[in-house]
Amino acid sequence: MTAGLLQLLAFWLFAAGTATVILRRSPLAVFMGIELMMNAANLLIVLGAGRMGTGLSAVQGLSAVFILVALGAAEVAVGLAVMMAVFRSEKSVSLDRATTLKG
């Protein structure tokens, strides 16, 4: 694939993730949208690292992707734990009714 097609794919992935976060009310759908946006960012980082060629900058780009993947996994784990805690206390996971965590 050429770089332009990969950039276009990343744009559409990010747009689909943004639309999912804005339009959906299900917490799982919102997390899936956030993951789509993070994967689009990962794709652009890998594309940028590939354009730099071999060397230190490519290694830095790929290591940034690994950090973002670990961050995404931690975000999902914490988000699911929060959803489970809200469901246990409220018996609902609706984002419109989730006021339990307000200070």
C-alpha contacts under 8 A as a table, 3 or more apart, distances in Angstrom:
res1	aa1	res2	aa2	distance
1	M	5	L	6.44
1	M	6	L	6.84
2	T	5	L	5.45
2	T	6	L	6.48
3	A	6	L	5.10
3	A	7	Q	6.17
3	A	47	L	7.14
4	G	7	Q	5.09
4	G	8	L	6.18
5	L	8	L	4.99
5	L	9	L	6.10
6	L	9	L	4.94
6	L	10	A	6.13
6	L	43	L	7.66
6	L	44	L	7.87
6	L	47	L	7.66
7	Q	10	A	5.04
7	Q	11	F	6.15
7	Q	44	L	6.79
8	L	11	F	5.00
8	L	12	W	6.28
9	L	12	W	5.20
9	L	13	L	6.10
9	L	40	A	7.87
10	A	13	L	5.03
10	A	14	F	6.10
10	A	39	N	7.97
10	A	40	A	4.55
10	A	41	A	7.21
10	A	43	L	6.37
10	A	44	L	6.70
11	F	14	F	5.17
11	F	15	A	6.08
11	F	40	A	7.01
12	W	15	A	4.91
12	W	16	A	5.99
13	L	16	A	5.19
13	L	17	G	6.17
13	L	36	L	5.98
13	L	37	M	6.46
13	L	39	N	7.68
13	L	40	A	5.63
14	F	17	G	5.06
14	F	18	T	6.11
14	F	36	L	6.27
14	F	37	M	4.54
14	F	38	M	7.88
14	F	40	A	5.54
14	F	41	A	7.86
15	A	18	T	5.09
15	A	19	A	6.12
15	A	37	M	7.75
16	A	19	A	5.14
16	A	20	T	6.11
16	A	33	G	7.16
16	A	36	L	7.39
16	A	37	M	7.98
17	G	20	T	5.06
17	G	21	V	6.24
17	G	32	M	7.38
17	G	33	G	3.89
17	G	34	I	5.99
17	G	35	E	7.41
17	G	36	L	5.02
17	G	37	M	5.23
18	T	21	V	5.18
18	T	22	I	6.19
18	T	33	G	6.36
18	T	34	I	7.51
18	T	37	M	7.03
19	A	22	I	5.17
19	A	23	L	5.83
19	A	33	G	7.64
20	T	23	L	5.36
20	T	24	R	5.56
20	T	29	A	6.76
20	T	30	V	6.27
20	T	32	M	7.86
20	T	33	G	5.14
21	V	24	R	5.90
21	V	25	R	7.98
21	V	29	A	7.26
21	V	30	V	4.72
21	V	31	F	7.74
21	V	33	G	5.39
21	V	34	I	6.94
24	R	29	A	6.39
24	R	30	V	6.51
25	R	29	A	7.37
25	R	30	V	7.15
25	R	94	S	6.85
25	R	95	L	5.95
25	R	96	D	7.41
26	S	29	A	5.22
26	S	30	V	6.30
26	S	93	V	7.70
26	S	94	S	6.46
26	S	95	L	6.79
27	P	30	V	4.98
27	P	31	F	6.22
27	P	83	M	7.72
27	P	93	V	7.11
27	P	94	S	7.16
27	P	95	L	6.55
28	L	31	F	5.09
28	L	32	M	6.20
29	A	32	M	4.98
29	A	33	G	6.20
30	V	33	G	5.05
30	V	34	I	6.29
31	F	34	I	5.03
31	F	35	E	6.16
31	F	76	V	7.12
31	F	79	G	7.89
32	M	35	E	5.02
32	M	36	L	6.22
33	G	36	L	5.03
33	G	37	M	6.37
34	I	37	M	5.12
34	I	38	M	6.26
35	E	38	M	5.01
35	E	39	N	6.10
35	E	72	G	6.91
36	L	39	N	5.09
36	L	40	A	6.26
37	M	40	A	5.11
37	M	41	A	6.40
38	M	41	A	5.06
38	M	42	N	6.19
38	M	68	L	7.56
38	M	72	G	7.34
39	N	42	N	4.87
39	N	43	L	6.12
40	A	43	L	5.08
40	A	44	L	6.39
41	A	44	L	5.17
41	A	45	I	6.22
42	N	45	I	5.05
42	N	46	V	6.17
42	N	65	V	5.60
42	N	68	L	7.23
43	L	46	V	5.21
43	L	47	L	6.09
44	L	47	L	4.92
44	L	48	G	6.05
45	I	48	G	5.06
45	I	49	A	6.09
45	I	61	G	6.00
45	I	62	L	7.45
45	I	64	A	7.68
45	I	65	V	6.77
46	V	49	A	4.98
46	V	50	G	6.07
46	V	61	G	6.34
46	V	62	L	6.23
46	V	65	V	7.12
47	L	50	G	5.08
47	L	51	R	6.31
48	G	51	R	5.14
48	G	52	M	6.45
48	G	61	G	7.30
49	A	52	M	5.24
49	A	53	G	6.93
49	A	57	S	6.55
49	A	58	A	4.41
49	A	59	V	7.49
49	A	60	Q	7.70
49	A	61	G	4.95
49	A	62	L	6.72
50	G	53	G	5.47
50	G	54	T	7.68
50	G	58	A	6.37
52	M	55	G	7.94
52	M	57	S	6.46
52	M	58	A	6.06
53	G	57	S	7.89
53	G	58	A	6.33
54	T	57	S	7.42
54	T	58	A	5.69
54	T	59	V	7.82
55	G	58	A	5.65
55	G	59	V	6.60
56	L	59	V	5.16
56	L	60	Q	6.18
57	S	60	Q	4.99
57	S	61	G	6.18
58	A	61	G	5.10
58	A	62	L	6.24
59	V	62	L	5.20
59	V	63	S	6.01
60	Q	63	S	5.10
60	Q	64	A	6.13
61	G	64	A	5.11
61	G	65	V	6.48
62	L	65	V	5.03
62	L	66	F	6.47
63	S	66	F	5.06
63	S	67	I	6.30
64	A	67	I	5.05
64	A	68	L	6.19
65	V	68	L	5.00
65	V	69	V	6.14
66	F	69	V	5.09
66	F	70	A	6.24
67	I	70	A	5.14
67	I	71	L	6.08
68	L	71	L	4.86
68	L	72	G	6.07
69	V	72	G	5.03
69	V	73	A	6.29
70	A	73	A	5.11
70	A	74	A	6.22
71	L	74	A	5.11
71	L	75	E	6.05
72	G	75	E	4.98
72	G	76	V	6.22
73	A	76	V	5.23
73	A	77	A	6.26
74	A	77	A	5.09
74	A	78	V	6.16
75	E	78	V	5.28
75	E	79	G	5.93
76	V	79	G	5.00
76	V	80	L	5.97
77	A	80	L	5.31
77	A	81	A	6.19
78	V	81	A	5.06
78	V	82	V	6.19
79	G	82	V	5.12
79	G	83	M	6.16
80	L	83	M	4.96
80	L	84	M	6.11
81	A	84	M	5.11
81	A	85	A	6.23
82	V	85	A	5.08
82	V	86	V	6.17
83	M	86	V	5.13
83	M	87	F	6.03
83	M	93	V	6.44
84	M	87	F	5.02
84	M	88	R	6.13
85	A	88	R	5.20
85	A	89	S	6.45
86	V	89	S	5.31
86	V	90	E	5.72
86	V	91	K	7.41
86	V	92	S	7.24
86	V	93	V	6.49
86	V	98	A	7.44
86	V	100	T	7.12
87	F	90	E	5.22
87	F	91	K	4.63
87	F	92	S	5.06
87	F	93	V	5.41
88	R	91	K	5.65
90	E	93	V	7.52
92	S	97	R	7.99
93	V	97	R	7.72
93	V	98	A	6.95
94	S	97	R	5.48
94	S	98	A	6.21
95	L	98	A	5.16
98	A	101	L	7.31
99	T	102	K	5.59
